[in-house]
């Protein structure tokens, strides 16, 4: 593993752990380090500087337009519910938000529904 890839993946793992994402495991996807929930990859390193993040297509299109210096895609990812993130350009808070959103995208519904982000109140009961 290259130094940049290892350093950046350690950052991704640290932020996912700090976010308290349940049932996350470290594995590989397409031969690169990845974070998985219930054996489904939700983020993976593309290379030492780029993270592949799963996301809804509508969200992807919005983010690609909103900040093309940060979020981008190659022809391989066109029409696919994933985008590329320049890790050198994204701050920890924004990256944590992307990790949580990607985790929610791939986690089983019941698990995703049970996850509360820090400061989030549980849903009201009737």
C-alpha positions, 0 to 999 in steps of 0.5 A, spaced: 500 500 500 502 506 498 504 511 503 498 516 501 493 511 500 495 508 507 495 515 510 488 517 507 485 510 508 487 511 516 483 518 515 477 515 512 477 509 518 478 514 523 472 518 521 467 512 520 469 510 527 468 517 530 461 517 527 459 511 530 457 507 524 455 501 526 457 494 523 462 497 519 468 492 517 474 493 513 475 489 507 477 490 500 473 492 493 476 492 486 483 490 490 483 497 494 482 498 501 474 499 503 469 500 508 463 495 508 457 494 512 454 487 512 459 485 506 457 491 502 462 496 500 460 503 501 466 507 500 473 504 497 480 507 495 481 508 488 488 510 489 492 514 494 488 521 493 481 519 491 475 515 494 469 512 491 463 514 495 456 510 494 451 515 493 444 516 490 444 518 483 440 525 484 445 527 490 451 525 485 448 530 480 447 535 485 454 535 488 458 534 481 455 541 479 455 544 486 463 543 487 466 540 481 473 541 484 471 536 490 467 531 487 468 528 480 467 522 476 470 518 470 466 515 464 466 509 468 462 512 473 457 515 469 450 513 470 453 509 476 451 511 484 458 512 486 462 519 485 469 520 486 472 525 492 479 528 492 481 527 499 486 533 499 480 537 498 475 535 503 475 537 510 474 532 516 466 534 517 464 534 510 468 527 509 464 525 515 458 527 512 459 523 505 461 517 509 455 517 513 450 518 507 454 513 503 453 508 509 446 509 509 445 508 502 448 501 503 446 499 510 440 494 510 434 499 511 432 497 519 440 498 521 440 505 517 433 507 521 436 505 527 442 509 527 442 516 530 448 521 528 451 525 534 446 530 537 440 527 533 434 525 537 430 519 536 424 519 532 417 520 536 413 514 538 406 514 538 
